[in-house]
Amino acid sequence: MFSLQTIFGKGDKFYGLLEASAESARSSTSALIELLSTPATQQSLEKFKQARRREKDLFAQISEALVNTFVTVLDREDIEDLSSALYKIPKVVEKFAERYTVALGRIGDVDFAGRAEMLEQACEVLEQMVRLLRKGMDLDEIKKLNDRLQTIEAEADREILELYRDAYANETDPIRYLVKMDLFEILEKAIDRCRDAGNVVYHIALKNS
């Protein structure tokens, strides 16, 4: 039998869980930058696995809390949407890391650092946006950050077009070409996931402003 405290709960616990989820997403991108600068013989996927385990645990905690809590600080569907959007980011980052470590011997000197840094920037902006939800829905500030997130995503799209042009014009090894395209597209998808999560935060702020 649920206690009244459990049923009505402390609504702000959802803020904490969502903030932890955004932090976990950002930490996975920091691990990616570290991986890209680490010699192949010393590379490890453990930090990515830890981030994914933490994200899955937070996702489960949020789902359980939504079932057990009668009153929530945000609409239930908004909490679910944001939790789901944040959950997807470390998943995509880990996918890139796994394929990168497998393909490193084939792709050699291809530079992914610039795109990884843009991804980390996107996650840092997203983390700030999520933290602002607790602080009273500062719509102007959240919009400013969301615009910044959209700018990063647009710049990433522009850069990947340049990479495509270069690959089309200069890549002669078909296997290397396919591997490069696959990895570039995974990184682009990760940035898109940040944009999607940012749009959810902005939607929540609009509803509650």
Buried (B, 14 or more C-beta within 10 A) or exposed (E): EEEEEEEEBBBEBBBEBBBBBBBBBBBBBBBBBEBBEEEEEEBEBEBBBBBBEBBBEBBEBBBEBBEEBEEBBBEEEBBBBBBBBBBBBBBBBBBBBBBBBEBBEEBEEBEBEEBBBBBBBBBBBBBBBBBBBBEEBBBEBBBBBBEBBBEBBEEBEEBBEEBBEEBEEEBEEEEBBBBBBEBBEBBBBBBBBBBBBBBBBBBBBEEBE
